[in-house]
Amino acid sequence: MDTFPPSPLNSSTAKTPPSTPAPISLTPRKTISFLTFILVSFLLLISGLVAYLYSQNMMLKQQLTNIQLVPSPSPTPAKGADIFAGWKTYTAKTLNLEFKLPPLFNAYGQLQENIEPGEKGTALCMTFPPSASIRFIHPVMAGGTGCQINTFGLGTISADYEAGRGGSFSDILGFIIQNGKYYGRQKDNSTFALPMELTKLINNPDGIQMVKIIGKNETTGEWRGPVGGTPGDGKIGAIFNTKNSTYPGITVEMKVTSSLTEDIFDQILSTFKFTNKQTLVGEAPVKNSWTTYTDKDIAFEIQYPENWSLRKTYGASIINLGNYRVSGVDISTNLSVGSTLVVNIIDPKGVSFENWIKLYSGETNPPTSPNSTYINLPSYRFERLREGKPAEILTYFMPNEKYIVFFASNTSLADQATADQILSTFKLLE
């Protein structure tokens, strides 16, 4: 009989129940702890580097701030250094006048000196050539508007100049000082007051006395051009006297810009100097053809040119000061109506030099100190205005304790330089 395998349902054999798996442990393995350490260390390193860079950046900013707050010291020129190094030297040959301009002016070209005739006399103009856009304007317009200054220049006219046009700044023939005020000279020997609020008297290193003038235009009335005696709005100028018999005065003019300032103009004025020193007042002219006169009464000597004449004048009381003219001469041009230079030797009779000057000249405010510009001794000089006549120039000095020397010059502008040269040759022989 066949036997079948037992049915599992009916099998009486007990089976072993399956085992329950052990729970998984939550304790991290050693490899996970090491990676965390590396990551944390890296983050700490980055944080430290960032903090270091930030601190360095803040320190650098502070250093830069400190540098900006401390201004750099201005470079000090070496002792004896020429502050005008690089400046270009120009010469107005007609006037024997030399000056310098800074490199700022190099872009404007070369200064040109021109002399143009008027209906009578001549006009002198030294300036830069006009730009291409206005090149049709000539630097000097004899019958037009006078010397046309392009940025910077010099201008004047001769003492006998005439032209069919109005006046301009460049037509001023020098200046005089009267009672503390400044007056411009004109070609007809007349004068006019310069605006005191716009002027300043300066003396440059070469001893040239100048009146500096700020330009201004009129703002009221029909005339809206330059105020008389000034170069007009946006410009600055100067006037000074020369010792040239043809051109007794000169004007200087500059356009004011952001780079061409008043300080630059002042520096330029400081460079002006005359190259013919012997023609300046205070320097005896070298004239072999001049006649030397020797006075035997007081023993003084003076020279004069061949076209002037000398006449001896004798002692006489002068004014009501109890003074006495011991000796003197009149030196005049050889013309029926000309210029005269009176030379008087005065015995002040105990009156002090300063008081004698004040009493004789009638000046209420004579200079407080001598001016040695005019002769080779300390001297006082006044220019006294006379209505309808040339200014009377009075010069005094005291060569010793006994005498006062007094010069009264009634000369035309054309003869003033020669009169000053005659004056400079005077000397006492005792």
C-alpha positions as CSV (number, residue, x, y, z in Angstrom):
1,M,0.0,0.0,0.0
2,D,1.4,3.4,-1.0
3,T,2.3,5.8,1.6
4,F,1.8,9.5,1.1
5,P,3.8,12.2,2.8
6,P,2.0,13.5,5.8
7,S,-0.1,16.5,5.3
8,P,1.2,19.5,7.1
9,L,-2.3,20.2,8.5
10,N,-2.6,16.8,9.9
11,S,1.1,16.5,11.0
12,S,1.5,16.1,14.6
13,T,5.2,17.4,14.5
14,A,5.6,20.9,16.2
15,K,7.6,23.6,14.3
16,T,10.0,26.2,15.9
17,P,8.6,29.7,15.7
18,P,10.9,32.3,13.7
19,S,13.3,34.5,15.8
20,T,12.7,38.2,16.3
21,P,15.6,40.4,14.8
22,A,17.6,42.4,17.2
23,P,17.0,46.2,17.3
24,I,19.4,48.5,15.4
25,S,21.8,50.4,17.6
26,L,21.6,54.3,17.5
27,T,25.2,54.9,18.5
28,P,27.1,56.9,15.7
29,R,29.9,55.2,14.1
30,K,33.5,56.5,14.3
31,T,33.6,57.6,10.6
32,I,30.7,60.1,11.1
33,S,32.3,61.8,14.1
34,F,35.5,62.4,12.2
35,L,33.7,64.1,9.2
36,T,31.9,66.4,11.6
37,F,35.1,67.4,13.3
38,I,36.6,68.3,9.9
39,L,33.6,70.4,8.9
40,V,33.5,72.3,12.2
41,S,37.2,73.0,12.0
42,F,36.9,74.3,8.4
43,L,34.1,76.6,9.4
44,L,36.1,77.9,12.3
45,L,39.1,78.5,10.1
46,I,37.0,80.4,7.6
47,S,35.4,82.5,10.3
48,G,38.8,83.4,11.7
49,L,40.2,84.3,8.3
50,V,37.1,86.6,7.7
51,A,37.6,88.3,11.0
52,Y,41.3,88.8,10.3
53,L,40.6,90.3,6.9
54,Y,37.9,92.6,8.3
55,S,40.2,93.8,11.1
56,Q,43.0,94.5,8.5
57,N,40.5,96.4,6.3
58,M,39.4,98.6,9.2
59,M,43.0,99.3,10.1
60,L,43.8,100.2,6.5
61,K,40.8,102.6,6.3
62,Q,41.9,104.3,9.5
63,Q,45.4,104.8,8.1
64,L,44.0,106.2,4.9
65,T,41.8,108.6,6.9
66,N,44.7,109.7,8.9
67,I,46.8,110.4,5.8
68,Q,43.9,112.5,4.3
69,L,43.5,114.5,7.5
70,V,47.2,115.5,7.5
71,P,48.0,117.9,4.6
72,S,51.2,117.4,2.7
73,P,53.7,120.2,3.4
74,S,54.2,122.7,0.5
75,P,57.5,122.1,-1.1
76,T,60.0,124.7,0.0
77,P,62.2,126.1,-2.8
78,A,65.9,125.5,-2.2
79,K,67.7,128.6,-1.0
80,G,68.6,130.8,-3.9
81,A,66.2,129.0,-6.2
82,D,64.6,131.1,-8.9
83,I,60.8,131.1,-8.4
84,F,60.5,132.3,-12.0
85,A,62.4,129.4,-13.5
86,G,60.6,128.4,-16.7
87,W,59.1,131.8,-17.2
88,K,59.7,133.4,-20.6
89,T,61.4,136.8,-20.8
90,Y,60.1,139.5,-23.1
91,T,61.4,143.0,-23.9
92,A,59.5,146.0,-25.1
93,K,62.4,147.3,-27.1
94,T,61.0,150.8,-27.6
95,L,60.8,151.4,-23.8
96,N,63.9,149.3,-22.8
97,L,61.4,147.4,-20.6
98,E,61.9,143.8,-19.6
99,F,59.4,141.4,-18.0
100,K,58.5,137.7,-17.6
101,L,55.4,135.6,-18.3
102,P,54.7,132.2,-16.8
103,P,54.2,129.0,-19.0
104,L,50.4,129.6,-18.8
105,F,50.8,132.1,-21.7
106,N,52.7,129.7,-24.0
107,A,49.5,128.6,-25.7
108,Y,48.7,132.2,-26.8
109,G,51.7,132.5,-29.1
110,Q,54.4,135.2,-29.1
111,L,54.0,138.7,-27.9
112,Q,54.3,141.2,-30.7
113,E,55.3,144.9,-30.3
114,N,53.7,147.3,-32.8
115,I,53.9,151.0,-33.3
116,E,51.2,152.6,-35.4
117,P,50.7,156.2,-36.4
118,G,47.7,158.3,-35.4
119,E,46.6,161.5,-37.1
120,K,49.5,162.9,-35.0
121,G,52.0,161.0,-32.9
122,T,52.1,157.2,-32.5
123,A,50.5,154.4,-30.5
124,L,52.5,151.5,-29.0
125,C,50.9,148.1,-28.4
126,M,52.5,144.9,-27.3
127,T,50.2,141.9,-27.1
128,F,49.5,138.3,-28.4
129,P,48.2,137.9,-31.9
130,P,44.4,137.6,-32.1
131,S,42.9,134.1,-32.3
132,A,41.9,132.7,-35.7
133,S,38.3,133.6,-35.2
134,I,39.1,137.3,-34.8
135,R,42.2,137.6,-36.8
136,F,40.7,140.3,-38.9
137,I,41.2,142.8,-36.0
138,H,44.5,144.5,-36.1
139,P,46.3,144.8,-32.7
140,V,46.4,148.6,-32.9
141,M,43.6,150.6,-34.4
142,A,45.0,154.1,-34.9
143,G,41.6,155.7,-35.6
144,G,39.5,153.1,-34.0
145,T,39.5,151.8,-30.4
146,G,43.1,151.9,-29.4
147,C,45.4,149.0,-28.4
148,Q,43.4,145.8,-28.5
149,I,44.8,143.6,-25.8
150,N,44.5,139.9,-26.4
151,T,44.6,138.2,-22.9
152,F,47.7,140.1,-21.9
153,G,49.6,143.1,-23.1
154,L,51.1,146.6,-22.8
155,G,49.7,149.8,-24.4
156,T,50.4,153.5,-24.5
157,I,50.4,156.5,-26.8
158,S,52.9,159.3,-27.4
159,A,52.6,162.6,-25.6
160,D,51.5,164.3,-28.8
161,Y,49.1,161.6,-30.0
162,E,45.9,162.6,-31.7
163,A,43.3,160.3,-33.4
164,G,39.6,160.5,-34.3
165,R,38.4,158.2,-31.6
166,G,37.5,158.1,-27.9
167,G,40.0,157.4,-25.2
168,S,40.8,153.9,-23.7
169,F,42.7,152.5,-20.8
170,S,45.9,152.2,-22.9
171,D,45.8,155.9,-23.6
172,I,46.8,156.8,-20.0
173,L,50.3,158.4,-19.9
174,G,51.3,157.4,-16.4
175,F,50.1,158.8,-13.1
176,I,50.8,161.2,-10.3
177,I,50.0,161.3,-6.6
178,Q,48.4,164.4,-5.1
179,N,47.1,164.7,-1.5
180,G,47.1,160.9,-1.2
181,K,45.0,160.4,-4.3
182,Y,46.0,159.0,-7.7
183,Y,45.5,160.8,-11.0
184,G,46.0,159.5,-14.5
185,R,47.9,161.6,-17.0
186,Q,46.3,162.5,-20.4
187,K,47.9,163.5,-23.6
188,D,46.9,167.2,-23.3
189,N,48.8,167.5,-20.0
190,S,45.6,167.3,-18.0
191,T,44.9,164.7,-15.3
192,F,41.8,162.9,-14.0
193,A,41.1,161.1,-10.7
194,L,41.5,157.3,-10.7
195,P,38.8,155.4,-8.7
196,M,40.5,155.0,-5.3
197,E,38.3,152.0,-4.3
198,L,39.7,150.1,-7.3
199,T,43.3,151.1,-7.0
200,K,46.4,150.1,-5.0
201,L,49.9,151.6,-5.0
202,I,52.7,149.0,-5.2
203,N,56.5,149.1,-5.6
204,N,58.0,146.2,-7.4
205,P,61.5,144.8,-6.6
206,D,63.2,146.9,-9.2
207,G,61.9,150.1,-7.7
208,I,59.1,150.8,-10.2
209,Q,56.1,152.4,-8.6
210,M,52.8,151.3,-10.1
211,V,49.1,151.8,-9.6
212,K,47.3,148.5,-9.8
213,I,43.6,148.8,-11.0
214,I,40.8,146.3,-10.8
215,G,38.6,146.6,-14.0
216,K,35.0,147.5,-13.7
217,N,32.1,148.7,-16.0
218,E,29.6,151.4,-15.3
219,T,26.3,150.1,-14.1
220,T,24.2,153.3,-14.3
221,G,23.7,156.0,-16.8
222,E,23.9,155.8,-20.6
223,W,27.6,154.7,-20.7
224,R,28.0,151.1,-19.7
225,G,31.6,150.6,-20.7
226,P,34.7,150.6,-18.5
227,V,34.8,153.0,-15.5
228,G,37.3,155.8,-16.4
229,G,40.8,154.8,-15.6
230,T,40.1,151.0,-15.5
231,P,40.3,148.3,-18.2
232,G,36.7,147.2,-17.6
233,D,34.9,144.1,-16.2
234,G,36.8,140.9,-16.2
235,K,40.2,142.6,-16.5
236,I,43.0,143.9,-14.3
237,G,45.5,146.5,-15.1
238,A,48.4,148.7,-13.9
239,I,49.9,152.1,-14.8
240,F,53.4,153.3,-14.3
241,N,55.7,156.0,-15.5
242,T,58.6,155.6,-17.8
243,K,61.6,157.8,-18.5
244,N,61.0,157.7,-22.2
245,S,60.5,161.2,-23.7
246,T,58.1,159.9,-26.4
247,Y,56.0,157.5,-24.2
248,P,56.1,158.9,-20.6
249,G,53.7,156.3,-19.3
250,I,52.6,152.7,-19.9
251,T,49.6,150.5,-19.1
252,V,49.6,146.8,-18.5
253,E,46.4,144.8,-18.9
254,M,45.4,141.1,-18.3
255,K,42.1,139.2,-18.8
256,V,41.2,137.5,-15.5
257,T,40.2,133.8,-15.7
258,S,40.2,130.8,-13.4
259,S,43.9,130.2,-14.2
260,L,45.0,133.8,-14.9
261,T,44.4,135.2,-11.4
262,E,45.3,138.5,-9.6
263,D,48.1,136.6,-7.9
264,I,49.6,135.7,-11.3
265,F,49.3,139.4,-12.4
266,D,51.1,140.5,-9.2
267,Q,53.9,138.1,-9.9
268,I,54.2,139.4,-13.4
269,L,54.3,143.0,-12.3
270,S,57.2,142.1,-9.9
271,T,59.3,141.1,-12.9
272,F,59.2,144.4,-14.7
273,K,62.5,146.3,-14.9
274,F,64.1,148.9,-17.1
275,T,67.3,147.7,-18.9
276,N,68.7,151.2,-19.6
277,K,69.4,152.1,-16.0
278,Q,71.3,155.3,-17.0
279,T,68.0,156.9,-18.3
280,L,66.2,156.4,-15.0
281,V,65.8,159.2,-12.5
282,G,68.6,158.9,-10.0
283,E,71.2,157.8,-12.6
284,A,73.3,160.4,-14.3
285,P,72.9,160.0,-18.1
286,V,76.1,159.3,-20.0
287,K,76.0,162.2,-22.4
288,N,79.4,163.3,-23.7
289,S,77.7,166.1,-25.7
290,W,76.0,167.6,-22.6
291,T,77.3,170.9,-21.2
292,T,78.6,171.0,-17.6
293,Y,77.8,174.2,-15.7
294,T,79.8,175.0,-12.5
295,D,78.5,177.7,-10.1
296,K,81.2,179.6,-8.4
297,D,79.0,181.2,-5.6
298,I,78.1,177.9,-4.0
299,A,80.3,175.6,-6.0
300,F,77.7,173.2,-7.5
301,E,77.7,171.4,-10.8
302,I,74.9,170.4,-13.2
303,Q,74.7,169.2,-16.8
304,Y,72.2,169.9,-19.5
305,P,71.8,168.9,-23.2
306,E,72.7,171.0,-26.2
307,N,69.0,171.9,-27.0
308,W,68.5,173.4,-23.6
309,S,69.9,176.8,-22.3
310,L,71.0,177.8,-18.8
311,R,70.5,181.2,-17.2
312,K,72.1,182.2,-13.9
313,T,69.7,183.5,-11.2
314,Y,70.9,185.6,-8.3
315,G,70.1,185.6,-4.6
316,A,66.7,187.0,-3.6
317,S,64.3,186.4,-0.7
318,I,61.6,183.8,-1.5
319,I,58.1,183.7,-0.1
320,N,57.7,185.0,3.5
321,L,59.7,182.4,5.4
322,G,62.7,184.6,5.9
323,N,64.6,182.2,3.6
324,Y,67.2,183.4,1.1
325,R,68.0,182.0,-2.3
326,V,71.8,182.0,-2.2
327,S,72.2,180.9,-5.8
328,G,70.4,179.2,-8.7
329,V,69.9,178.6,-12.4
330,D,67.0,178.3,-14.8
331,I,67.5,175.6,-17.5
332,S,65.0,175.8,-20.3
333,T,64.3,174.3,-23.7
334,N,65.3,176.4,-26.7
335,L,61.7,177.2,-27.6
336,S,59.6,180.4,-27.3
337,V,57.2,178.4,-25.1
338,G,59.0,175.4,-23.6
339,S,59.9,173.6,-20.4
340,T,61.9,175.0,-17.5
341,L,63.8,173.4,-14.7
342,V,64.5,175.9,-11.8
343,V,67.4,175.0,-9.5
344,N,67.6,177.0,-6.2
345,I,70.1,176.8,-3.4
346,I,68.3,177.8,-0.2
347,D,69.5,179.0,3.2
348,P,66.7,177.8,5.4
349,K,67.7,180.2,8.3
350,G,67.2,177.6,11.0
351,V,63.9,176.1,9.7
352,S,64.0,172.3,9.7
353,F,64.1,170.5,6.4
354,E,60.7,168.9,6.9
355,N,59.0,172.1,8.1
356,W,60.5,174.1,5.2
357,I,59.2,171.7,2.7
358,K,55.7,171.8,4.3
359,L,55.6,175.6,4.4
360,Y,57.0,176.1,0.9
361,S,55.0,173.4,-0.9
362,G,51.7,174.2,0.8
363,E,51.2,170.5,1.3
364,T,49.2,169.5,4.3
365,N,50.3,165.9,4.2
366,P,53.9,165.8,2.9
367,P,55.7,162.4,2.8
368,T,56.8,161.2,6.2
369,S,60.0,159.8,4.9
370,P,62.4,160.7,2.1
371,N,62.2,159.1,-1.3
372,S,65.5,158.6,-3.0
373,T,64.0,157.5,-6.4
374,Y,64.6,160.8,-8.1
375,I,68.2,161.8,-7.3
376,N,71.2,160.2,-5.6
377,L,70.4,161.7,-2.2
378,P,67.4,161.2,0.1
379,S,64.8,163.6,-1.3
380,Y,61.1,164.6,-1.2
381,R,59.0,165.1,-4.3
382,F,55.6,166.5,-4.9
383,E,53.5,166.9,-8.0
384,R,51.3,169.9,-7.7
385,L,48.3,170.1,-10.0
386,R,47.7,173.5,-11.7
387,E,44.4,174.1,-13.5
388,G,44.9,174.3,-17.3
389,K,48.7,173.7,-17.0
390,P,51.1,170.8,-16.7
391,A,51.7,169.6,-13.2
392,E,54.5,171.4,-11.3
393,I,57.0,168.9,-10.0
394,L,58.7,170.0,-6.8
395,T,61.8,168.2,-5.6
396,Y,63.8,168.9,-2.5
397,F,66.9,167.5,-0.8
398,M,69.4,168.7,1.8
399,P,73.0,167.7,0.7
400,N,74.5,169.1,3.9
401,E,73.5,170.9,7.1
402,K,73.7,174.3,5.6
403,Y,71.7,174.4,2.4
404,I,68.5,173.0,0.9
405,V,68.4,172.3,-2.8
406,F,65.0,173.0,-4.4
407,F,64.0,172.0,-8.0
408,A,60.8,173.3,-9.6
409,S,60.1,171.6,-12.9
410,N,57.4,173.0,-15.2
411,T,57.8,170.7,-18.2
412,S,55.7,169.1,-20.8
413,L,55.3,165.3,-20.6
414,A,57.6,164.9,-23.5
415,D,60.4,166.8,-21.7
416,Q,59.9,165.3,-18.2
417,A,62.3,162.4,-18.7
418,T,65.1,164.9,-19.8
419,A,64.3,167.2,-16.9
420,D,64.8,164.3,-14.5
421,Q,68.1,163.4,-16.2
422,I,69.3,167.0,-15.8
423,L,68.2,166.9,-12.1
424,S,70.2,163.7,-11.5
425,T,73.5,165.3,-12.6
426,F,73.4,167.9,-9.8
427,K,76.1,167.8,-7.2
428,L,77.7,170.1,-4.7
429,L,81.4,170.5,-5.0
430,E,82.2,171.5,-1.4
